[in-house]
Amino acid sequence: MAVDENPPSAPEYCCIIGSAYDFGPAGTTFDPPMTLTWMYDSATLPEGVVEENLYIGCCENDEWVELDCEVDTVNNIITTYVSHFTTFAVMAMVVPTPEPTPEPTPEADSLLLPHRVSWICQKYSERTQSFYV
């Protein structure tokens, strides 16, 4: 096992937690599958990562594949089953932080709203000859 210095990029809205590791020798298979248990440090998780959503990813054809995992948040352990050696990493979905919606300023409202209401009232009264507020 060695650190994979050049793993594939994580999928959109995902990140690799720590390092990716190349397990070998390449081509080794397991039947029945082998249990892979991975410890992680919850204090080092990036902002936006929910601990319960951690998973182990494996590299298949230069793309990450999410494996079915059990996450033990009390003991900081992720467990999965693997049928062959490849590159593995702890990964997580990252919830993007929504951009704040700008609040309208009172100055903008007072400048635009009366003008717009006045124009609507004028157009309505031109068509109906009467207008009630």
Buried (B, 14 or more C-beta within 10 A) or exposed (E): EEEBEEBBEBBEEBBBBBEBBBBEEEEEEEEEEBEBEBEBEEEEBEEEBEEEEBBBBBBEEEEBEBBEBEBEEEEBEBBBBBEBBBBBBBBBBBEEEEEEEEEEEEEEEEEEEEEEEEEEEEEEEEEEEEEEE
